[in-house]
Amino acid sequence: MTMTSTSVEQIAPINREEASVLAATENQRAVDLVRSLGPEDWPKPTDCPAWDVRAMTSHVLGGMEAFASLPQFIHQMRAGKKAAGDGPFIDGMTAVQVRERAHLGTDQLIDRLVEVAPRSARARARVPSALRRTTMKEEVAGVTETWRLGYLLDVILTRDVWMHRVDITRATGRELVLTPGHDGRIVADVVAEWARRHGQPFTLTLEGPAGGTFTKKGGGEQITIDAVEFCRILSGRGAGSGLLAQEVPF
């Protein structure tokens, strides 16, 4: 059987309307996963060495709350900058998110996540276009990049929740719910960005429900790998060689 392939140039960027749907779906899947956890799951270590499942859930909750409330966003920005010191700002902000929710019981974490998940997705979609065009500095693989706020709102925040859903399922043995329409779209967008960043020809076959076959210019590296593992490697959670050494922000 001949498998159809997609040229990365044909992968359209995620627009604002589509981003809103992806964010709402991903936030709800995170809620569903956390609701399924038992008492034995919360202290389990994750692929982020500093965080167990509970701390990771606190970070996810904190991120959603930051973008659902302007006062909370301002607070986390200020506190995160102070906590970061001379280090990366994002590390300070996530540390604040975890620390300020450490007193919550797991039922409280779940209740707050249930309440804020849809509200956060809606709030991100409502950010005005003029504000979305403002820029910010972020570090990727040791290189400082300039991002538009719209890229953070529409792409990175959804990728972040998606990857932490992967982390929690790996830590707890829960099922990772994957569908072509949702997860496949997120992964395809990652592939397109990865291709732009390294600029080399390739044929990439991603296995699993979120996968597909992608090409750029013909020839080059021939890569076959599970779609989720591909994203884990690009996020820095696994080791990659050749073109798989090219990081992509999550």
N, C-alpha and C positions, 0 to 999 in steps of 0.2 A: 504493500500500500504506500502511495506517495503522500508524504506529509506536507501540507502547505506551509509556507513560511511568510513572515511579515518583514518587510524592509523597515528598519528603524525610522527611516525618513517618513514613513506613512503613519507613525504613531503620533496622533495629535496631542498637543499639550492639554493637561487637565484645565478646563475653564472654570470660571467661578460657579456656574450653576451645577456642573458635574461635581465639583469639589464639595459643595454643600451636601449632596446626596451621599457621596463616599464618606464624608465625616460623620454624618448621622448614622449610617450603617455601621461603620467601624466602632463608633462610641457605644452603640447598642450591643455589638458583639463582645466588647470588653466587659460591659455590664453583665451580660449573660454568663460569661466565663467566670467572673469573680463571684457571682451568685452561686455557682456550682461548687465552690471550694469548701472543703471540710476543715475542721480545726487543725488537723495534722498538716494541712498544706501551707498555711501562712508562714511558718518559720523556715521553709525549704529554701536552699540557696538557688540563685538564678545565674544566668550567664553574665550578668553584671555583678562582679565580685563584691561590691560594697553593699548590695541590696539583696535581702531575702524577698519572698513573694509579698510580704506585708509592706515592706519599704517601697517596693516597686509599685504596688497599688496606690500607696500614698503619693508617689510622684505623679502617676497618671491622674489621680484625683486633683492634685494641686495644679497640674497643667490645665485641666478642664476648667477649674474654678478661676484661674487667672484670666482666661479668655471669655468667661461668662460675666465678669464683673470688672468694670474699670478701676474702682478703688483697690480691689484685690490685685489686679495687674500692676498698678502703680506700686503697691506695697511690695510685691514680689520682685519687681525690678530694682527697687531701692535696697531691699534687704539682700537680694542676690548679689548686687554689686559689692556690698559691704562684705558679705560672706566669701566672695571670690578672692578678694585681696588682689594679689598680682597674678592669679590664675585665670583660666577662662571663665567668663561671666556665666555661661550656661551651667557650669559645675556649681557655682554659688547659688544660682536660682533653684536648681534641682535639690540641692542640699537643704535649702530653706523649705521647699515643698514637703520634703520627707520629715524634717525636724518639727515643723509646726503641726504635723498631723500624727505625731508619734503617740500622743495621749489618747487617740481615738480607739475604741474597741472595734473589732472587725465588723460587727453589725452596723456600727456608725459609719465606718468607711463605705460599706455597701450602700447604706441608705443615702449618703451624700453623693455617691457616684450615680445612683439611680436618678436622683433629682437633677444633677447638674449635666449629665451626659447630653441629653437633647438640647438643653438650653445653651450649652457651650457651642455646639455645632451651629445653632441658629445665630448666635452672636457673631461668630466668625464670618458667616455669610453676609452679615449686615454692615461690616466695616466699610466705610465709604471708599470709593475708588481713589480719591485724592490721597487718602491716608495709605492705601495699599501701595501707592507708588513711592512712598518714602523708603529710604534705604537704611540698612543696618550692617554691621560688620560681624562676621562669623568665621571661625577657624575650622577648616576641613583638612585633615591629614597634614597639619602643621602649616598650612597656607591660609592667610587671611583673605576672605572673599567678601564681596559686597552683595548682599541679598536685598531684594525688595520685600516689603512686609507681606505683600500678596503671596509670594512664594512660600513664606513661612506659614501663613494662614491656610492656604489651599492645598499645599503639598506636604510640607515637613511635619506639621502637627498630626496629620492623619497617618503618615508613615511611622511616626513615633509610637502612637497607640497600637498600630498594627504589629510593630516589632516587639513591643512589650507583651502583646497577646501571645506572640510566638514564644517569648521567654517564659511566660507563666505556664503555658501548656507543656513546655519541655521540662520545667521544674516539677510539675505536679502529675504529669502523665495524663492530663485531661485531653480530650479530642480537640484538635485544631480545626475549626470550621473554615473550610475554603470553598469558594465558588468562583467559576470563571468570570462572571460578570463583575463581581466586586474585587476579590483578591487578584484575579487575573489582570484587571485594569490597573491596580496599584503596582503590580510587578512589572507590567509592560511600561509604565511610566518610569520606573526605576531603570529598566533596560535602556530606554531612550536616553536618559540622562547619563548613564554609565557610558554609552556609546559616544555621546557628545564630549564627555570628559577625556576619554582616551583617544578618540579620533581614528582608530585603526580598523581595518576590515576584520570580519569575523562571521562565523555561523554559530549561533548559540541555541541549543536545544534545552529547554527547561521542562523538567518532568513534573507531573502532578496536576491537580485541578487548576492551579493558578499559573500553569506554564504555557508553553508554545514554542515555536521555532522562529528565531529572529536572525536577520542577516544585515550586513553592511558592506557594500561594495564588492562582495564576492571574494573568496580566498581567505587568507588570514587564519587565525586560530579556529579550530573546531572544538567546541566545548559542549559537553553534555553533563547536566547536573540537575538535581532537584531544585525547583523554583524557590522554595523557602530557604534552602541551604545557600543558594546563590545570593539571596538578599542578606543572610546572616554574614557571609564572608565580606560582602561589600560594606556592611555596617561596622566591620572590625571584630565581629564575634567569632570569626573563623579565619584560618590562614589561607591566603590565595596566592597563586603565582601567575606569571604572565599577565594577561589582561584582567584576571580576577584580583590582581593586587591594586587595581584602581578603586579607591574608596568612593562611596556615594553617601551623602548625609541622610540620616534617618532621625 
